[in-house]
Amino acid sequence: MIAILDMALELKLNAIVLQVRPSADAIYSSTLEPWSEFLSGEQGKAPSPFYDPLQMWIEQAHARGLELHAWFNPYRAKTGNGKSALTQANFNKIAPTALKRYGDLWWLDPGEPVAMQHTLAVISDVVRRYDVDGIHLDDYFYPYPVKNSKGGELMFPDDLSWGNYQRQGGQLTRADWRRQNVNRLVEAAYLRVHEEKSWVKFGISPFGIGRPDRLPMGIRGFSQYDQLYADVELWLERGWVDYLAPQLYWPMEQRAQDFRVLRDYWQAQNSRNRHIWPGLFTNNLEHRNSSWPAEEILQQISATRELAVNNKSIGHLHFSISALMQNRKNIRSRLTSEKYQDDALVPASPWLGKNSQPAPALEINSEQNMIQVTLATSSEVRQLAIWKRYKNRWVFSVQPVSRLAIDLSEDKQYGIVTEVVVSSIDRTGQESPRSSYRRQ
């Protein structure tokens, strides 16, 4: 954890999306679900000596000025590579009929209301008890299709919940009913997160290709609308996400999944002007037989930044941190020298709350060669945005609010600081008015 966060700080990343619920389990202290086997090696077994991983991640991320988003898988209950037996008592407590086997997976049936309510309770519990900056759902709602031994596609076993819906007078087709189940979860999760804490962002990283009947000419591929029952365009239209990170996991020159075309497609669906931050398949550097050159990721980052000329919210997510930690094909070094030379703030989300921060007060301490910053209400502030001028060059940096002293020492590369401008950044990413100091 410390190595990852130190690397993220060195690379000038600004947020970490941390998996905390891989399979109806918990990589944190929970009374609702068992400890994850991916932490301890055995489902239900707490760390020994005891610690709370999520709490530690949050504290250490915030100490470095990084946001920490908690990533949930909403309905998966066991993966094919899971080694521990299911903690059956946990699911019996929820509702035994909601747990379904599908191929080598176990799944909480999205058509069972109790499954949705349990997932919402888990998310609410984390938002309430932990100082997370975001809640993140991945692309699994209904599972990706599983084939049988003859190559045919297995039907997801939701006959019971589908029958209950029909007996209650439901008129939707089965596909539309499944999409309605997912839509209800997304809307309820968005509302529940903001009822708990208005400033916490809610984001989803869906599969990168949208509805088949809306796609631009030439774009083809797996239909999450028809297979995962994810109506992502509707979520954007209704404003049920604060950010969308569509998984654009294809090379730039792959025409059927053209990166720029899909980038523009998702922006075109974004009538509420929420954040669109494409997910990049950075793991595909030195990955199996389809390895990419580092230039692929660098070009995709440039493509996300092209939208800045139209005042779009720009940014991207790397999947996953392992490629950066391992510096595959020198990617970390090249990001540092070519793309991430300066600190970057997470783009603001003004719809999450009014910015009421006054300008910070600056007090000069000449003896210690520093500026002491005083904030009116520090509980609402996450970071300081700092501009330092060295002769004719301005250098931008970000500091966590835990550090309210700004060093004015001479920089070996740039020389003597001649001017400083400071603002505070609140929990929604909005900036206060700026204060400045100029050396005489």
N, C-alpha and C positions, 0 to 999 in steps of 0.2 A: 504493500500500500504506500509506504513512504517513498519507495523508489519510483512508483508510478506518479505520485503527486509532485515529487521533486522534478521529474522529467517534464511533466506538464507545465510546471512553472518555468523551467528553463526554456521550453519550446514556445512559451508565451500563449499557450492555450488559455481559454477562459471558463471552461465548464467540463465537468466529468458526468457522464451518464452511467450510473452504477446499477448493475443487476442485483436486485434485492429479493426477487421472488421468481425463481426459474420455473418451479413446478408445484404450485399451491403449497409452498414452503417458505421459510424465512431465513434470510442472511442478516437477521437482526433479532432482538429479543421480542417475542410475540406470545400472547396468550391465545391467539386465534389460529395459528398454524405452527407446525413443528419446525425445528431447526433443519436447515437444508443439509443434505448429505454432501453437497458440493463445498461446504465449509468444513465439516468435521469428519466426513467419510461415512457417516451413518445418520440416516434421517431421525430426527428427534433428539440427537445428542448435542448438548450445549458445548461451547468451547471450554477447554480446561487448560490453564486457569481461565476463569470466566472473564469475558469482555464483550461489549456490544459493538460488532463491526461497523454498523451503519453510523452509530454515534461517533465513533472514532474517525471514520471517513469524513463526516460532516465537519468535525472540529478541525481536522488537519487540512481539508480543502479550504475552508474559510480562512484559516490562518495564512494561507498562501494567496488569498484573493480569488479563489476559484469557486464557481457555482457547483453545487452537487444536486443532480437530478436522480431521483429514485426510479428505477426501471422495473416494471412489472410485466409478467406474462399473465394475462387476465384469466385464462381458462385451462391451460395445460396443467395436468396433475402428475404426470410421470413421463419421462422421456425414455426412448428405447435404450439409451446408454446408462440409465439410472441403475445403480447396483443395489440400493437398499429396497427392502420390501415396503410397500405402502403402509403408512401408519393408518390402518383401517379405522381405528377409533375416531380419528380426526374427521374422516369423511362421514362416518355414521352420525357424528354430532351435527354435521351440516345437513345432510340428507342422502341416504344411500342410493336413492334412485337418480340422483344428479350425476353420479360418477359413471362414466361409460368407457369401455375399452374400444379402441379403434386401431387396428393393426397392432404395433408394439407400443402404442401410446395409451395413456389414460387421460381422459378429458372431462372437465366439468361441462355439462351440457348447457349451452347458452340459452336453450329454450326452457330451461327450468328456472323459474323466478328466484328460487332459493340460491341457485348458483350465482346469479347476478348480484343478489343482495349480499352474499358472502364476499365476493370480490370487492364490492363497494365498501363493505365494512373494513376489509383489510387495507384498502387505500386510505380511507378516512383515518384509520388508526395511526398510520405512518405520518400523515400530514399533521395530525393533532399532536403527536408526541415528539416529532423530530423537526429540526429546523432545516428542512429541505428547501431548495429553491425551485424545484420542478418535480412533476410526476410524469413519467414517460411510459407509454404502452408500445409494445412492438407490433409486428404484423400478424400475429397469431390471434384470430378470434375463433372462427371455426378452423379446424386443422387443414393444412395442405393435404390434398388427396393422397390416399394410400392405396397401393395396388395389391391384389391378391396374388396367389402363386401362379395363376394363369395370365397375369398381366392386366386383368380387368380392374376397374376402379371400385373400391369398396364404398358402400353407402354409409355415411355417418349414422350411427345407431340412435336416432332421436325419435323413433316411432312413438314412444310413450308420450313425450312432451308435445309432439305434433298432433297426436290423437286428442290429447287434453285440450289443445287450442281449438281444434275443430269441434269438439263436443261443447265447448263454451260459445260456439257461434262464430268463430273466426272465419273470414271470407278470403283471406290472402292466399296466393299460391304458396307452396312450400318454400320456394326460393325467396319470395318477398317477405314471408314470415321470418325466415332466418335473418334476412337483412334488418328487419324491424327489431329483432332481438339484439343485434349488435348495435344498432342506432340507439336503442334505449340505454344500453350500457355506456356508450360514449357520452351521450347527453347527460346522463345521471352522474357520471364520473366528473365531467367538467363542472357541473353545478356543485357537487359535493366538495370537491377540492376548494372551490372559491368560497363556499359557505364556511369551511374550516379556517382558511387563511386566504384573503383576497389576492395577495401578491404572488402566491405560488403559481408558476406556469404549468399548464397542462399540455403535453405534446404527444404525438403519435408518429411512429416511423413505419408507414405502410409500405407494401410492395410498390415499386415505382411506376407501374402502368395502371392507368385509370380505367374508367368504364369503356367497354368496346364501342358503344354507340356514340362516344364523344371524341374518340382519339383522332389526332391529326392523320392525314393521309400518309401511308407508309409505315406507321407504327403498329407493331404486332407483338403478341406475347401472351403470357399467362393472364387470365382474367380474375383478379381478386374479387371483383364485383360478383362474378358467378360462382367462384370456388371457395373463397374465404368469406363471402357475404359481407364485404366491407364497401359501403357506399361512401367513399372518402370525399367525393365532390360535395355530397350533401353536408358532411361535417364542416367543410369550409364555408359553404353557403349559409349554414345556420350559426356559424361562429362558435362551434363546440370545441375548438382547439385554439390554443395560444400560439403554437407553432406546429408545423408539419415538416417532417424530415423524410420525404419519399426516398426509398432505397433505389437510387440510380446506379445500380451495380453493373453497368456495362461500359465497355470502352467507347471513347468519343466517336470513333468512326464506324460503329456498328449501326447501320442505317435503320434497322427495324426497331432499335431501342435508342435512337439518337439522343445523346445527353442534352444538347441545347434545345432540341424540340420538346423533350419531356420537361426540362426546366421551365420553358415558356408555357407549356400546357398547364402545369400546376399553378404558375403565377396567374394565368388567365382564369382559373377557377376561384381565385382568391378575392372575392368581392368585398370581404370584410377587412382586407389589408392586414392579415395576420402574418406571422413570420413563415417563410418557406426556406428551409435550410436543408438542401439535399444531403442524403447520406452517401458517402463515398466508400467503395469497396477497397480500402487500403490494404486489407488482408491479402488481396490478390497479388501482391508483390511476393514473388517466390512461393506461389501457392499452387500445388499440384501441377497439372499440365497446361493451365491457362494463365501462367504468370505474366504480369504486366511490367513494363518498364516504369521507373519512377516518374518519367515525363507524363504518363497517363494521369496520375493523381495531380501533378502540378498544373496540367492543362485544365483539368476539371475545376480546380480551385480558381483559376483565372476565369473560367466560364461563369462561375457563381458571382464573381466580382464585376462582370460586365454589366450586371443589372444595377449597379450603383449609379450609373448615369441617368437612370429613370427613377431614382430615389426609392428603389425597392430595398426591403430589409435583406441584407446579404449575410451569408454565413454558410457553414457546412459542418457535417459531423463525420468523423472517421470511424469506420468499423474495421478493425477494432484497435484497442490500444497496443495489442501484441506486436503489430507491425512497426509501430513507432518505438516501442521499447527495444525491439531487436534491431532497429535501424536497417530494415530490409532494403537492399539496393541503395543504401545511403540516404533513405528518404528523410530521416530526421535532420540530418545535416543539411540537406538541400532545402527543406522547409525553413530552417533557421536562416540560411543565407539568401533565399530567393523569395519567400512568401511571408514569413512571420518575423520580420525584422523589428517590428514595434508591438507594444502591448495593444490589445483590442478589447473594448467593452462589449458585453453581450448587448445586442440591440434592445432599445427600450420597448416596453409594452404599456403604453399610456392608457389603454382601455382597462387595465387592471386597477387603476386608482389615480387620484389626483396628486400631482406633485406639489407639495407645500413646503419644501425645504428652503429656508433662507440661505444666502451665501455664507460659507464658512468664515469664521473670524480667524485672522492670522496674527500671531504674535512673534516677533523676531527675537531670537536669543543669539546675540552676536558672539557671546563667549563660547557657546557650544556650536556655533555656525549652523544653526538649524531654524526652521520655522515650526512653531507649535500651532496646531490646528484645533479650534474649538467649534463643536457642532451644537446647534440648538436642541436637536432631538436625535441623539446618536442611535436610538433603537430602530429608527426607520432607515438608517444609512447602512449600505453594504461596503462601499468603496470610496476612495478618493481618486479623482482624476487630476493628474498633475502634468502641467506643461512647464518645462525648464528651457530657458533660452541661454545658449552659449554663443556669444558674438552674433552671427547671423543664422544660427541653426536652432530650431525648436525640437525638443525631444519629449515625446509623450510617454507617460508611465501610469500604472495603476497600483494603488496600495490598499490592502484591506483596512477596514475601519479600526481594527485593533492597533494599527500603527498610525498615530496622529502627529508624528514628528517627521518633517521633511528635511533631509540632509542637503546642506548647501555646499558641501565640500567640493573642491576642484575635481573634475572628472579627467582621468588620464587620457581619454580619447578626444573629448570636446573642449576641455579647458575650464574656465571659471564661469559659474552661473551668474548671469546679469539680470535675469527677470524670472519670476515664478507666477504662474496662474493656477488656481486651485478651485475645484468644484466638488460637491459631494454627489454620489450616485445612490439613489434610494433602492428599495427592494424590487421595484418594478423596472429598474434600469434607467429611470428618468434623472436628468441632471438638474442640480440647483443652479441659481445664478453664480457667477464666478467672482472670486476675489483675487487680487494681484498684489505683488510686491516687486519693486524695482530697486536694485542697489544704486546708491548714490555714487 
